[in-house]
């Protein structure tokens, strides 16, 4: 605020008064609330740097609407909007002290234009203001997160394209189970990440609703146009109920949950690649690895280990946010100030982890010879042999028993023949052609035979690959459309502001 005596050479201005008619060191708060040790505890100004630009946009849209509705004069709106431009140029670090960025910006505007600067707060509360700012900024962060999921899916699809016939061992319980292909593995994760993309897009749709105009929680007596401010800020519509608009944070919880789910997917992917690297199946690029500080021969998958750890952080944020929100009554409570940090921390960490995972997958080299050699280990084709016997009339449980006995004694044709004599009392040839058994024992032929929908046979994987490419293109289009809509809204708001300044 301005001092009662202006510096030499500057015009003297009247002291700024608050709604109570008293001097206030922070303009927005009265003297009785301006000091004491609790002030720093209450303040979120430093953390609010993230929503500095969002608050300026919300202030501009609200001011334009107030002028259009005749609630404030055009010349006053022009002074406020000009001051907001100056605040933006000076930056967050130049803001006066305040409880939060919203109060600090308003104080800075009033310092520039006098008491009329306070008119920009007409017909709103900090409650609906902060809710609008959070949603405004979170949209951009979620679009960035979505973009990294698309990049990861593209990396996985490219791996699948290159390795549709690269045989590899498949595991359950980390034990050799059945042979599969690198493409089949990659597309399994692409499907999971695709669902992660969809969850984030769905969360975006619920973020992208404007709470502005809900005021403290009970609306306002002024003839405002909530749809207009929503349009100026690029929101798809408004949160209808004013109490819901100002106080609800379920959109934060949904977003953090979706991000946590994606982090869990990333953790599984990272774990697989770490294990594969340990077994010599894949080699990570040096860009996504490190060496030991004492053992120069080491090549450690450090980046993916950190990707794996992010899932724990994200899960913790879900728990923390849920616990903060679970007992809050309607309408606004200051607890919500602590809630938002969970979203910022999670979206930053998961977005970065997703980007790293995409790069690690895209630049990794698969050791096809080692993969092929390991694909048949642990009698991984046993299920194929049992299926073959069942297809030739033997009850599957009997075939299962026969193959299990063979697995204990050699896991080859001779072992299967001996087991047939033990279980069936006759030769294996009585049920199946020896050449068919030999094919079933071969990992590559075993994979080729598994041509059911979604299976690893190359021609079936090709169908999955085509579907993945199409879904990826659709995701790219959706992301581009949302991004363009925000950019268009930014330009439209700036154009409206320019009409006043």
C-alpha positions in Angstrom: 0.0 0.0 0.0 1.0 3.6 -0.3 2.5 5.6 2.5 0.7 8.7 3.6 3.7 10.8 2.5 4.9 10.0 -1.0 8.6 10.2 -1.9 9.9 13.5 -3.3 8.8 14.2 -6.8 5.8 11.8 -6.7 2.2 12.8 -6.1 0.8 12.2 -2.6 -2.0 9.6 -2.6 -4.6 8.9 -0.1 -4.2 5.9 2.2 -5.9 2.8 0.9 -8.8 1.6 3.0 -10.2 -1.9 3.3 -13.9 -2.8 3.6 -13.7 -1.9 7.3 -12.4 1.6 6.7 -9.1 0.9 8.5 -5.5 1.1 7.3 -4.2 -2.4 6.4 -0.5 -3.3 5.8 -1.6 -5.9 3.3 -4.5 -3.9 1.8 -6.8 -6.9 1.8 -6.5 -7.8 5.6 -7.1 -5.5 8.5 -4.5 -4.5 11.0 -5.6 -7.0 13.7 -4.8 -9.9 11.2 -1.6 -8.5 9.8 1.1 -9.8 12.2 2.1 -12.4 14.6 3.8 -15.8 14.2 0.8 -17.4 12.5 1.2 -15.1 9.5 4.1 -17.2 8.0 2.2 -20.4 8.8 -0.8 -19.2 6.9 1.1 -17.8 4.0 1.3 -19.8 0.7 2.8 -16.9 -1.3 6.1 -18.7 -2.1 4.4 -21.9 -3.1 1.8 -20.0 -5.1 4.5 -19.0 -7.7 3.2 -21.9 -9.7 -0.2 -20.3 -10.1 1.0 -16.7 -10.6 0.2 -16.6 -14.3 -3.1 -18.4 -13.7 -4.2 -15.8 -11.2 -3.3 -13.0 -13.6 -5.5 -14.7 -16.3 -8.4 -15.2 -13.8 -8.1 -11.6 -12.7 -8.2 -10.4 -16.3 -11.2 -12.5 -17.3 -13.1 -11.5 -14.2 -12.3 -7.8 -14.8 -13.4 -8.0 -18.4 -16.6 -9.6 -17.4 -17.3 -7.0 -14.7 -16.9 -4.2 -17.3 -19.0 -6.0 -19.9 -21.8 -6.4 -17.3 -21.5 -2.7 -16.3 -20.5 -3.6 -12.8 -17.3 -1.5 -13.1 -16.6 1.3 -15.6 -14.5 0.6 -18.7 -11.8 3.1 -17.7 -11.5 1.5 -14.3 -11.2 -1.9 -16.0 -8.5 -0.5 -18.2 -6.5 0.8 -15.2 -6.8 -2.6 -13.5 -5.8 -4.5 -16.6 -2.9 -2.2 -17.3 -1.7 -2.7 -13.7 -2.0 -6.5 -14.1 0.2 -6.3 -17.2 2.8 -4.4 -15.1 2.6 -7.0 -12.3 3.2 -9.7 -14.8 6.3 -7.9 -16.2 7.7 -7.4 -12.7 7.1 -11.1 -11.9 6.2 -13.1 -8.8 9.4 -12.2 -7.0 8.4 -8.5 -7.0 5.0 -9.0 -5.3 4.4 -7.4 -1.9 4.1 -9.7 1.1 0.7 -11.3 1.5 -1.0 -14.5 2.7 -1.1 -15.8 -0.9 -0.5 -14.8 -4.5 -4.1 -13.6 -4.9 -3.9 -11.1 -2.0 -0.4 -10.0 -3.2 -1.5 -9.4 -6.8 -4.5 -7.4 -5.6 -2.3 -5.4 -3.3 0.1 -4.7 -6.1 -2.7 -3.5 -8.4 -4.1 -1.2 -5.7 -0.6 0.2 -5.1 -0.5 1.1 -8.8 -4.0 2.5 -9.4 -5.3 3.4 -5.9 -8.5 2.2 -4.2 -10.2 1.5 -7.5 -7.9 -1.4 -8.0 -9.9 -3.2 -5.3 -12.9 -3.2 -7.6 -11.4 -6.2 -9.5 -12.4 -8.3 -6.5 -16.0 -7.3 -6.8 -18.4 -10.3 -6.9 -15.9 -12.9 -6.1 -14.1 -14.4 -3.1 -10.6 -15.9 -2.8 -12.4 -19.2 -2.4 -13.7 -19.3 -6.0 -10.6 -17.4 -7.2 -8.1 -20.0 -5.9 -10.2 -22.9 -7.2 -10.2 -21.3 -10.6 -6.5 -20.8 -10.6 -5.8 -24.3 -9.5 -7.9 -25.7 -12.3 -6.5 -23.3 -14.8 -2.9 -24.3 -14.1 -3.6 -28.0 -13.6 -5.0 -28.3 -17.1 -1.6 -27.4 -18.5 0.2 -29.8 -16.2 -2.1 -32.7 -17.1 -1.7 -32.0 -20.8 2.1 -32.3 -20.3 1.6 -35.6 -18.5 -0.7 -36.9 -21.2 1.9 -35.9 -23.8 4.5 -38.1 -22.0 2.1 -41.1 -22.0 1.7 -40.7 -25.7 5.5 -40.6 -26.1 5.9 -43.7 -24.1 3.2 -45.5 -26.1 5.0 -44.5 -29.3 8.2 -45.9 -28.0 6.5 -49.2 -27.1 4.8 -49.4 -30.5 8.1 -48.8 -32.3 9.7 -51.6 -30.3 6.8 -53.9 -31.2 7.1 -53.0 -34.9 10.8 -53.9 -34.9 10.5 -57.1 -32.8 7.3 -58.8 -33.9 9.1 -62.1 -34.4 11.8 -61.7 -31.7 11.2 -64.6 -29.4 11.7 -64.1 -25.7 11.0 -66.0 -22.5 7.7 -65.1 -20.7 7.4 -65.3 -16.9 4.9 -65.8 -14.2 6.1 -65.6 -10.6 9.4 -64.6 -12.2 9.7 -68.3 -13.3 10.0 -69.3 -17.0 6.5 -69.9 -18.1 5.8 -69.7 -21.9 7.7 -68.2 -24.8 6.4 -65.0 -26.2 7.8 -62.1 -28.3 9.2 -58.7 -27.5 6.4 -57.2 -29.5 3.8 -59.0 -27.4 5.5 -57.8 -24.2 5.7 -54.2 -25.5 2.1 -54.1 -26.6 1.0 -55.4 -23.2 2.4 -52.3 -21.7 1.1 -50.1 -24.5 -2.4 -51.2 -23.6 -1.9 -50.4 -20.0 -0.4 -46.9 -20.7 -3.2 -46.3 -23.2 -5.7 -46.7 -20.4 -3.6 -44.4 -18.3 -3.9 -41.8 -21.1 -7.6 -42.3 -21.1 -7.9 -41.8 -17.4 -5.9 -38.6 -17.6 -8.1 -37.3 -20.4 -11.2 -38.1 -18.4 -9.7 -36.3 -15.4 -9.0 -33.3 -17.6 -12.6 -33.0 -18.6 -13.6 -32.7 -15.0 -10.8 -30.2 -14.2 -11.9 -28.1 -17.2 -15.0 -26.6 -15.5 -15.0 -23.0 -14.1 -15.8 -22.4 -10.4 -15.4 -18.7 -10.8 -18.4 -16.8 -9.7 -19.2 -19.2 -6.9 -17.8 -16.5 -4.5 -17.3 -17.5 -0.9 -19.8 -20.3 -1.5 -23.2 -18.7 -1.7 -22.9 -16.8 -5.0 -23.2 -13.0 -5.3 -25.8 -10.3 -5.5 -24.1 -8.8 -8.6 -25.3 -9.6 -12.1 -22.3 -11.6 -13.2 -21.9 -13.8 -16.2 -20.2 -17.0 -15.1 -20.4 -18.5 -18.6 -18.5 -15.6 -20.0 -15.6 -15.9 -17.6 -15.5 -19.6 -18.2 -15.3 -19.0 -22.0 -12.6 -16.3 -21.6 -10.5 -18.8 -19.6 -11.0 -21.7 -22.0 -13.2 -23.8 -19.6 -15.8 -26.0 -21.2 -18.5 -24.8 -18.7 -19.1 -24.0 -15.1 -19.4 -26.0 -11.9 -23.1 -25.1 -11.4 -23.6 -25.2 -7.7 -21.7 -22.2 -6.1 -20.9 -24.2 -2.9 -19.6 -27.1 -4.9 -17.6 -24.7 -7.1 -15.7 -23.0 -4.3 -15.1 -25.9 -2.0 -14.8 -29.2 -3.9 -11.5 -30.7 -4.6 -12.5 -34.1 -5.9 -10.9 -33.1 -9.3 -7.6 -33.0 -7.5 -8.1 -36.4 -6.0 -9.2 -38.0 -9.3 -6.1 -36.4 -11.0 -3.7 -37.7 -8.4 -5.3 -41.2 -8.5 -5.0 -41.3 -12.3 -1.4 -40.2 -12.0 -0.7 -42.8 -9.3 -2.2 -45.5 -11.5 0.1 -44.4 -14.3 3.1 -44.4 -11.9 2.2 -48.0 -11.0 2.2 -48.9 -14.7 5.6 -47.2 -15.1 6.9 -49.1 -12.0 6.0 -52.4 -13.5 7.6 -51.5 -16.8 10.8 -50.3 -15.1 11.0 -53.5 -13.0 10.7 -55.7 -16.1 13.4 -53.8 -17.9 15.7 -53.8 -14.9 15.3 -57.6 -14.6 15.8 -58.0 -18.4 19.0 -55.9 -18.2 20.2 -58.1 -15.4 19.7 -61.2 -17.5 21.4 -59.8 -20.6 18.1 -59.6 -22.6 18.3 -55.8 -23.1 21.0 -53.1 -22.8 20.0 -49.6 -21.8 21.5 -46.6 -23.4 24.3 -44.9 -21.5 22.0 -41.9 -21.3 19.7 -43.9 -19.0 22.3 -45.7 -17.0 25.2 -44.9 -14.6 28.3 -46.6 -13.3 29.4 -47.3 -9.8 31.6 -44.8 -7.9 34.0 -47.6 -7.1 33.3 -50.5 -9.6 34.1 -49.2 -13.1 32.7 -52.3 -14.8 29.1 -51.6 -13.6 26.3 -50.3 -15.7 23.4 -49.6 -13.5 19.8 -48.9 -14.6 19.5 -46.0 -12.1 17.0 -44.0 -14.0 14.5 -46.8 -14.1 15.0 -47.5 -10.4 13.9 -44.0 -9.7 11.0 -44.4 -12.1 10.0 -47.4 -10.0 10.2 -45.4 -6.8 7.9 -42.7 -8.0 5.0 -45.0 -7.7 5.4 -45.0 -3.9 5.5 -41.3 -3.8 2.4 -41.0 -5.9 0.5 -43.6 -3.8 1.5 -41.6 -0.7 0.1 -38.4 -2.3 -3.2 -40.2 -2.9 -3.3 -41.2 0.7 -2.3 -37.8 2.0 -4.8 -36.0 -0.2 -7.6 -38.4 0.7 -6.9 -38.0 4.4 -7.0 -34.2 4.1 -10.3 -34.2 2.2 -12.1 -37.0 4.0 -13.4 -35.0 7.0 -13.9 -31.6 5.6 -17.4 -30.0 5.9 -18.8 -27.8 3.2 -18.0 -25.1 2.3 -14.4 -23.8 2.3 -11.8 -24.8 4.9 -8.2 -23.7 5.0 -7.1 -27.3 5.0 -7.5 -27.1 1.3 -4.3 -25.0 1.1 -2.4 -28.1 2.1 -4.3 -30.3 -0.4 -3.0 -28.7 -3.6 0.7 -29.5 -3.0 -0.1 -33.2 -3.4 -1.3 -32.6 -6.9 1.7 -30.4 -7.9 4.3 -32.8 -6.5 2.6 -35.8 -8.1 2.1 -34.4 -11.6 5.7 -33.2 -11.7 7.2 -36.5 -10.5 5.0 -38.8 -12.7 5.4 -36.6 -15.8 9.2 -36.7 -15.5 9.2 -40.5 -14.8 7.0 -41.1 -17.8 9.3 -39.1 -20.0 12.3 -41.0 -18.8 10.6 -44.3 -19.3 9.7 -43.4 -22.9 13.3 -42.4 -23.6 14.7 -45.6 -21.9 12.5 -47.9 -24.0 13.1 -46.0 -27.2 16.9 -46.2 -26.9 17.3 -49.7 -25.5 18.9 -52.5 -27.5 17.4 -56.0 -27.4 19.7 -59.0 -27.5 17.9 -61.3 -29.9 20.3 -64.2 -29.6 20.2 -64.3 -25.8 16.4 -63.9 -25.8 16.0 -66.8 -28.3 18.4 -69.0 -26.3 16.5 -68.4 -23.1 13.0 -68.7 -24.6 12.8 -72.4 -24.1 14.5 -72.6 -20.7 12.6 -74.2 -17.8 10.5 -76.3 -20.3 8.5 -73.2 -21.2 6.9 -75.0 -24.0 5.3 -77.5 -21.7 1.8 -75.9 -21.9 2.0 -76.2 -25.7 2.7 -79.9 -25.5 -0.2 -80.4 -23.0 -2.5 -78.4 -25.4 -1.4 -80.6 -28.3 -2.2 -83.8 -26.4 -5.6 -82.4 -25.3 -6.3 -81.4 -28.9 -5.8 -85.0 -29.9 -8.3 -86.4 -27.5 -6.5 -86.8 -24.2 -8.2 -85.1 -21.2 -6.3 -81.9 -20.4 -5.7 -82.9 -16.7 -4.2 -86.2 -17.9 -2.0 -84.4 -20.4 -1.0 -81.9 -17.7 0.0 -84.8 -15.4 2.0 -86.4 -18.2 3.9 -83.3 -19.1 4.6 -82.5 -15.4 6.3 -85.9 -15.0 8.3 -85.3 -18.2 9.4 -81.9 -16.8 11.0 -83.7 -13.9 13.1 -86.1 -15.9 14.3 -84.2 -19.0 11.7 -82.0 -20.7 12.4 -83.5 -24.2 10.7 -86.1 -26.4 12.3 -89.0 -24.6 11.1 -87.7 -21.3 7.6 -87.3 -22.7 7.7 -90.8 -24.1 8.7 -92.3 -20.8 5.9 -90.3 -19.1 3.4 -91.5 -21.6 4.3 -95.1 -20.8 3.9 -94.4 -17.0 0.7 -92.4 -17.2 -1.1 -93.9 -20.3 0.5 -97.3 -20.5 1.3 -96.9 -24.1 3.5 -94.9 -26.6 3.0 -91.2 -27.1 2.6 -92.0 -30.9 -0.7 -93.6 -30.1 -2.1 -90.1 -29.5 0.0 -87.6 -31.5 2.5 -87.4 -34.3 6.1 -87.1 -33.2 6.7 -84.2 -35.6 3.9 -82.3 -34.0 5.4 -82.8 -30.6 8.8 -81.6 -31.9 7.1 -78.4 -33.2 5.3 -77.9 -29.9 8.7 -78.1 -28.1 10.2 -75.4 -30.4 9.8 -71.9 -28.8 9.3 -70.1 -32.1 6.8 -72.6 -33.5 5.1 -72.7 -30.1 4.6 -68.9 -30.3 3.4 -69.1 -33.8 0.7 -71.6 -32.8 -0.7 -69.3 -30.2 -2.9 -67.3 -32.6 -5.9 -66.7 -30.4 -7.1 -63.1 -30.2 -4.5 -61.1 -28.3 -1.9 -63.9 -28.4 1.8 -63.7 -29.3 1.6 -65.2 -32.8 3.2 -62.7 -35.2 0.1 -62.3 -37.4 -2.1 -61.7 -34.3 0.4 -59.3 -32.8 0.3 -57.4 -36.1 -3.4 -56.8 -35.6 -2.7 -55.5 -32.1 0.1 -53.3 -33.5 -2.3 -51.7 -36.0 -4.9 -51.1 -33.3 -2.2 -49.6 -31.1 -1.1 -47.2 -33.9 -4.7 -46.1 -34.5 -5.3 -45.5 -30.8 -2.1 -43.6 -30.5 -3.1 -41.4 -33.4 -6.4 -40.7 -31.7 -4.6 -39.8 -28.5 -2.4 -37.4 -30.4 -5.4 -35.8 -32.0 -7.2 -35.4 -28.6 -4.1 -33.9 -27.0 -3.6 -31.5 -29.9 -7.2 -30.4 -29.8 -7.2 -29.7 -26.1 -3.9 -27.8 -26.4 -5.2 -25.7 -29.3 -8.3 -24.9 -27.4 -6.2 -23.5 -24.5 -4.0 -21.5 -26.9 -7.1 -20.1 -28.6 -8.6 -19.1 -25.2 -5.3 -17.4 -24.2 -5.3 -15.4 -27.5 -9.0 -14.5 -27.1 -8.5 -13.2 -23.6 -5.5 -11.2 -24.6 -7.5 -9.6 -27.4 -10.3 -8.6 -25.0 -7.8 -7.2 -22.6 -6.2 -5.2 -25.4 -9.5 -3.5 -25.9 -9.2 -1.9 -22.5 -5.5 -1.1 -22.1 
